[in-house]
């Protein structure tokens, strides 16, 4: 198993996406956030159940993507659930067309997100 970059840090410290992901990975995550915000991918009636947040939170994360704090729980939910739902939700769309990478790559990116100790 390949070691994962730091996923745990003390509460109160900020963790920016650029600390965990390279430029291509950041672009992939951004594409997933954009795709997850589309109602033809994740329907409005199901969005909050799947994500645990309002769509407006995802829109805010997308607007501030390079500056977000991944320790912020709603931000982490938006990013994690965008990756997982683009990879696994039965939207009947081509994942590689939406995200530019495979389902496996998206799940691997989600696994690298920070977790609370």
Phi, psi and omega in degrees: 000138180279132177298145181260140176304159185317120179248351181234133173213170185291146177301143179097341177270146182276143174233111179274150176303327182291346176282338185250334190232148176278177186300317180295320179294319177299319178294321178298314180296320177300317177299322178293318177300316179296315180295318181295337179279350179278130181292338176283348177262304177240106182299146181304317184296342183247352188302306184296324178296317182286325187259335183076012179216165173283154178302328180299329177293316177299319178299320178294317178298316179298319180293329183249018194315311184287348184245004184287161175255114182290350174279345177288119188302312178299324177295314179298319177299316180299312183290309180302312185287332173295313179299310184293318182286328174293323179287321194240339182295140182282062181277353178061025177248157180286114183300318180295328176289324179287314190252341182084002180216174181281166175302318181299319179296320179296317179295321177298319177296318179298323180294338181272355177293154182293150176235143178290139178295000000 
